[in-house]
Amino acid sequence: MGTEMLRGIRGTVVWRGSDAYERTRRAMLWNEWKPERFPELIVTVASKDDVVRAVRFARVRGLRVAVRGGGHNWWGSPLRDGGMLVDLSGLRDVVIDPAVRTARLSPVVSNRGLAAALAEHGLAFPAGHCGQVVVSGYLLAGGFGWNTRVWGPACHSVREIEVVTADGELVYANERDNAELFWAARGAGPGFFGIVTSYLVDVYPLPRALTTSTYVYSLTDAEEVAGWASDLGDRLPPMVEPSFLLAAAPPPGVTAEQPGKVAIVTAAAFADSTDAAVEALAPLDRCPAAGRALQAQVAVPSTFDGLFDAAATFWPEGRRYAADTAWSNAELGDVVSRLREPILAAPSTESIALATLSPEPRGVDRAPDTAFSVGGRTLLDCYAVWQERADDAANRAWLRETMTALEPVTVGHYVGEADLTAEPERARRCYTEQNWQRLHAMRARFDPDGLFHTYPDGG
């Protein structure tokens, strides 16, 4: 009965044991580190009708369902043992309506592709920082990307979704219709109990003078610079996005006192004039250690492509990755003092720690009610980045030790980048207790049989 349903799929179906299986399974993750988890079959869909057929087939066969968008989830959420993996990589359409400033996005539109398509109409969106990442998992997790201090997390710009539910029905959800499903889709991340096949989002006027400033300091200056930068987010206008990076490898052309160890302060101004951008970025030159900067690139004109290219230097393709994240309300100097020794001890010279300062929207009286619910003064992201399989254990252990060092200043986690396999409570700590309980109640209602995989260890 079920097999006939799969024959109607326009995409491809690969079963475990077939010649193409391992090649296909490994291609499901961008990360060169691949967890040893093996779905029974992988269905790469070519349309939303394929998604419906795949979900209905899974119900008939009693298969649990995992979903893959772009395969950039750091802990490998798409790969689960047993069941079906639905690969959405064939769904890449973008339809823009400049008159009303909306765009309808298929789930595997990349951040870079979306930014380029919108720029042709003088528009923009709070796309994620990495250009190759796609919108599906990014939006489901909440979406902290470019210019969120003005535009807000990307999920706040989602107006409507088209989603295949656990009973195999294709429905629309927004603030009026299927409102609870819509609430959950904006923040539930890999625990969402459906497959979103399109997003209708609000878009915004493209800033006409996107400008960046970057200052590279020796690691010996890191704590002094971090102390000065603690309230930098409050001192900068909302349209400036500041960050602080501890890197175990300096950018090309920079020589550090401790080779390979630097602190980088950078900011992007999403301004509408060069004068406004220069004025907005000026406070970065007032750092007490500015005269000791190893390198300073001040008020450099940029584009979204330029931002994506800069980010790509820290997350190159062909590497093995492990990542985790934490929200903190502590002083940045305290946070950096806890990170300094782990950065020095990192087994890979490519591993980094990133602090995004005051990333939440400024001057917003009331944010939309969404599942996404935990935030803080600073969003901390730690990345182990290495190349050899033999170094897997050492680098993954380093990440765990680093996050343990941050635990005293951690108030929660961001589900979009958290390592949800680290411990059973990790997923729960990505939400307020009220929203966590609400998500569980909704899962029981919309997916009572547990068709869709949820967070590791059952969440």
C-alpha positions in Angstrom: 0.0 0.0 0.0 2.7 2.5 1.0 5.2 1.7 -1.7 2.8 3.0 -4.4 2.7 6.3 -2.7 6.5 6.7 -3.0 6.4 5.8 -6.7 4.5 9.0 -7.3 7.3 11.2 -5.9 9.0 13.3 -8.5 12.2 13.5 -6.5 14.5 10.7 -5.5 14.2 7.9 -2.9 17.3 6.2 -1.6 17.0 3.2 0.8 19.6 2.1 3.3 21.7 -0.6 1.7 21.6 0.7 -1.8 24.7 1.7 -3.7 23.9 5.4 -3.4 23.0 5.4 0.3 26.2 6.3 2.1 27.1 9.0 -0.5 23.6 10.5 -0.1 23.7 10.2 3.7 27.0 12.0 3.9 25.8 14.8 1.5 23.0 15.6 3.9 25.4 17.6 6.2 27.6 20.5 5.1 29.9 19.8 8.1 32.6 17.3 7.3 32.0 15.7 10.8 29.2 13.3 10.3 27.4 11.6 13.2 27.0 7.8 13.0 23.2 7.9 12.6 21.5 6.2 9.7 17.9 6.8 8.5 16.2 3.9 6.7 15.5 6.0 3.6 16.2 9.5 2.3 13.6 11.2 0.2 14.8 14.2 -1.8 11.6 16.1 -2.7 11.0 18.1 -5.9 7.7 19.8 -4.8 5.4 20.4 -1.9 3.3 17.5 -3.2 6.3 15.2 -2.7 6.5 16.4 0.9 2.8 15.4 1.4 3.4 12.0 -0.2 6.5 11.4 1.9 4.8 12.2 5.2 1.7 10.1 4.3 4.0 7.2 3.4 5.9 7.6 6.7 2.6 7.4 8.6 1.5 4.2 6.8 4.9 2.6 7.4 5.3 3.7 11.0 8.5 5.7 10.2 9.6 8.7 12.2 10.5 11.7 10.1 13.5 14.0 10.2 13.9 17.1 7.9 16.9 18.5 6.1 17.0 22.0 4.7 20.6 23.1 3.9 22.3 20.6 6.2 24.1 23.3 8.3 22.9 22.2 11.7 26.1 21.8 13.7 25.1 18.7 15.7 23.6 17.0 12.6 19.9 17.2 13.4 18.8 15.8 9.9 20.6 12.5 10.5 18.6 10.3 13.0 18.7 6.6 13.4 15.9 4.8 11.5 12.9 6.4 9.9 12.7 8.7 7.0 14.8 11.8 6.2 13.0 14.3 4.0 15.5 16.4 2.1 14.1 19.8 1.0 17.1 20.8 -1.1 15.0 20.9 -4.4 12.8 23.7 -3.0 14.6 27.0 -3.9 12.1 29.5 -5.2 12.0 33.2 -4.3 9.0 35.4 -5.3 9.3 39.1 -4.3 6.5 41.6 -4.3 8.3 45.0 -4.1 5.0 46.9 -3.9 4.0 45.5 -0.6 7.5 44.6 0.6 7.0 40.8 1.0 8.8 37.8 -0.3 7.6 34.2 -0.5 10.6 31.9 0.2 11.0 28.2 -0.4 12.9 26.5 2.4 16.2 26.1 0.7 16.8 29.6 -0.5 20.3 30.6 0.8 21.0 33.8 2.8 23.3 35.0 0.0 20.8 34.2 -2.7 18.0 35.9 -0.9 20.1 39.0 -0.2 21.0 39.2 -3.9 17.5 38.8 -5.1 16.1 41.4 -2.8 18.9 43.9 -3.6 17.7 44.0 -7.2 14.6 45.6 -5.8 16.3 47.8 -3.3 15.2 45.6 -0.4 16.8 43.5 2.3 16.0 41.0 5.1 17.7 40.1 8.4 19.4 37.1 6.7 21.8 34.9 8.6 25.5 35.8 8.9 26.7 32.9 6.8 25.8 33.2 3.1 25.5 29.5 2.3 23.1 28.8 5.1 19.4 28.4 4.0 16.3 30.0 5.4 14.5 26.9 6.6 16.3 25.9 9.8 17.4 29.5 10.3 13.8 30.9 10.5 12.5 27.9 12.5 15.2 28.6 15.1 14.3 32.3 15.5 17.0 33.7 13.2 19.7 36.0 14.7 21.3 37.5 11.6 22.3 40.9 10.1 20.8 44.1 11.6 18.6 42.4 14.2 18.9 45.4 16.4 16.7 47.2 14.0 14.8 44.5 12.1 14.5 42.0 15.0 15.1 38.3 14.8 14.2 36.9 11.4 11.2 34.9 12.7 9.5 38.2 13.7 9.4 39.1 10.0 7.6 35.8 9.1 4.0 36.7 8.1 2.7 33.2 7.1 3.9 29.7 6.5 2.7 26.8 4.4 3.3 23.6 6.3 2.7 19.8 6.0 1.4 18.6 9.3 1.8 15.2 10.9 -1.4 13.9 9.4 -0.1 14.7 5.9 -2.2 17.8 5.2 -0.9 20.9 3.6 -2.2 24.0 5.6 -1.5 27.7 5.9 -0.7 29.2 9.3 -0.6 32.8 10.3 -1.8 35.0 13.2 -5.4 34.2 12.4 -5.4 30.7 10.9 -3.7 27.8 12.7 -2.2 30.4 15.0 -0.7 27.9 17.4 1.2 26.1 14.7 2.4 29.5 13.5 3.6 30.4 17.0 5.6 27.2 17.3 7.2 27.5 13.8 8.8 30.7 14.9 11.4 29.4 17.3 10.9 25.6 17.8 13.9 24.8 15.6 14.6 21.1 15.1 11.7 20.3 17.5 9.1 21.7 15.2 6.3 19.2 14.4 5.8 19.8 10.7 7.6 20.5 7.5 7.4 24.1 6.3 7.3 24.3 2.5 7.2 28.1 2.2 7.5 31.3 4.2 5.9 34.6 3.5 8.1 37.3 5.0 8.2 41.0 5.3 11.3 42.7 3.8 12.8 46.2 4.3 14.5 49.0 2.4 18.1 48.2 1.6 20.5 50.4 3.6 22.3 52.5 1.0 25.6 52.9 2.8 26.5 49.5 4.5 29.8 50.2 6.1 32.2 48.2 8.4 35.0 48.8 10.8 37.4 46.2 12.1 40.1 46.4 14.8 42.5 43.5 15.5 44.2 43.4 18.9 46.8 41.1 20.5 45.3 38.6 22.9 47.2 40.4 25.7 44.8 43.4 25.2 41.6 41.2 25.0 40.4 41.7 28.5 41.0 45.5 28.5 39.2 45.8 25.1 36.3 43.5 26.3 35.9 45.7 29.4 35.6 48.8 27.3 33.2 47.0 24.9 30.9 45.7 27.6 28.4 48.5 27.0 29.3 49.2 23.4 26.0 47.9 22.2 24.2 50.5 24.3 26.5 53.3 23.1 26.1 52.6 19.4 23.0 53.4 17.5 20.7 50.4 16.8 21.7 50.3 13.1 25.2 49.3 14.1 25.9 45.6 14.9 29.0 45.1 17.0 30.8 41.9 17.8 33.9 40.7 19.6 35.8 37.7 18.4 38.6 35.6 20.0 40.3 33.8 17.2 43.1 31.2 17.3 44.3 32.3 13.9 44.8 36.0 12.9 43.6 37.3 9.6 46.1 37.3 6.7 48.8 40.0 7.1 48.4 40.3 10.9 51.2 39.4 13.2 50.3 38.8 16.9 52.6 38.8 19.9 51.3 35.4 20.7 51.3 33.9 17.2 47.9 32.9 16.1 46.0 34.4 19.0 44.0 37.7 18.5 40.9 39.6 19.6 38.9 41.3 16.9 36.3 44.0 17.4 34.1 44.6 14.4 30.9 46.4 13.6 28.6 46.8 10.6 26.6 50.0 10.1 23.4 49.6 8.1 23.2 53.3 7.3 21.6 55.3 4.5 24.5 57.7 4.0 28.3 57.5 4.3 28.3 60.4 6.8 25.8 58.6 9.0 27.8 55.4 8.8 31.1 57.1 9.7 29.5 58.9 12.6 27.8 55.8 13.9 31.1 53.8 13.8 33.2 56.5 15.4 33.0 55.2 19.0 35.0 52.1 18.0 38.1 54.3 17.5 37.8 55.5 21.1 38.9 52.2 22.6 41.8 52.8 25.1 43.8 50.2 23.3 43.0 51.5 19.8 46.6 52.9 19.4 47.9 49.3 19.9 45.7 47.7 17.3 47.6 45.3 15.1 45.3 46.2 12.3 42.5 48.8 11.8 40.2 49.0 8.8 37.9 52.0 9.5 34.6 52.8 7.8 35.0 50.6 4.8 32.1 50.5 2.3 30.6 47.0 2.0 27.7 45.0 0.7 25.8 42.0 1.9 28.1 39.9 -0.3 31.0 41.5 1.4 29.6 40.6 4.8 29.1 37.0 3.7 32.6 36.8 2.3 34.1 38.1 5.5 32.1 35.5 7.6 33.2 32.7 5.3 36.9 33.2 6.3 36.1 31.9 9.8 33.8 29.1 8.7 35.5 27.6 5.6 34.1 24.7 3.7 35.8 21.3 4.0 36.3 21.5 7.8 35.0 19.4 10.7 32.9 21.5 13.1 31.3 21.3 16.6 29.5 24.3 18.0 27.6 25.5 21.0 26.1 28.7 22.2 25.1 30.6 25.3 23.2 33.7 26.3 24.8 35.8 29.0 24.0 39.0 30.9 27.5 39.2 32.4 30.0 41.9 31.7 31.9 41.1 28.5 35.2 41.4 30.4 34.1 38.6 32.7 33.1 36.4 29.8 36.4 37.0 27.9 38.4 36.2 31.0 36.7 32.8 31.1 37.4 32.3 27.4 41.1 33.4 27.3 42.6 30.1 28.6 40.4 27.8 26.5 41.3 29.8 23.4 45.0 29.4 24.2 44.5 25.7 24.8 42.4 25.0 21.7 43.8 21.9 19.9 43.0 23.5 16.5 44.4 26.9 15.4 41.1 27.5 13.6 38.7 27.4 16.6 37.0 30.6 17.6 34.7 32.2 20.1 32.3 35.0 19.0 30.3 37.4 21.2 27.5 39.4 19.5 26.9 42.4 21.7 23.3 43.5 22.5 21.8 41.6 19.5 18.2 42.1 20.5 16.0 44.8 18.9 16.3 48.3 20.3 13.3 50.6 21.0 10.7 47.9 20.4 7.8 48.2 22.8 6.3 44.7 22.2 7.9 41.8 20.3 5.6 39.3 18.5 4.6 36.4 20.6 6.7 33.4 19.3 8.2 30.2 20.6 11.6 32.0 20.4 11.8 33.4 23.9 15.3 33.4 25.6 17.7 36.2 25.1 20.4 38.2 26.9 22.9 41.0 26.8 25.4 38.9 24.8 25.0 36.0 22.5 28.1 33.7 22.7 29.0 31.2 20.0 31.9 28.8 20.4 33.2 26.8 17.4 35.7 24.0 17.3 37.0 23.9 13.7 39.5 21.2 12.6 40.4 19.1 9.6 41.4 15.5 10.6 39.1 12.7 11.8 41.7 11.6 14.2 41.3 14.9 16.1 37.5 14.6 16.5 37.6 13.6 20.2 40.1 16.2 21.2 38.2 19.1 19.6 34.8 18.0 20.7 36.1 17.6 24.3 37.6 21.2 24.0 34.2 22.6 23.1 32.6 20.9 26.1 35.3 22.2 28.5 34.9 25.7 27.1 31.1 25.7 27.5 31.6 24.4 31.1 33.9 27.3 31.8 31.1 29.7 30.6 28.4 28.0 32.6 28.5 30.4 35.6 27.7 33.3 33.2 25.2 31.4 31.0 21.5 32.2 31.3 20.2 30.1 28.4 21.0 28.9 24.9 20.0 29.7 21.3 18.4 26.7 19.7 19.7 27.6 16.3 23.3 26.9 17.2 23.2 25.0 20.5 24.6 21.5 20.7 21.4 19.9 21.9 23.2 16.5 22.3 25.4 18.0 25.1 23.0 17.2 27.9 19.3 16.5 28.3 18.4 20.0 29.6 20.1 21.9 26.7 16.9 22.1 24.6 14.8 23.1 27.5 17.2 25.9 28.4 16.6 27.5 24.9 13.1 28.6 26.1 11.3 30.2 28.9 9.6 27.6 31.1 6.2 28.8 29.9 7.1 28.5 26.3 8.7 25.1 26.8 5.6 23.7 28.4 3.5 25.3 25.6 5.6 23.7 22.9 5.1 20.3 24.6 1.4 20.8 24.8 1.3 21.7 21.1 3.3 18.7 20.1 0.9 16.5 21.9 -1.9 18.1 20.0 -0.4 18.4 16.5 1.7 15.3 16.5 0.2 12.9 19.1 1.9 9.8 17.5 5.3 11.4 17.5 5.8 11.2 13.7 8.4 13.9 13.7 11.7 13.6 15.5 12.0 16.1 18.3 15.0 17.3 20.3 17.7 14.7 21.3 16.8 12.4 24.2 13.1 13.3 23.6 13.6 16.9 24.6 
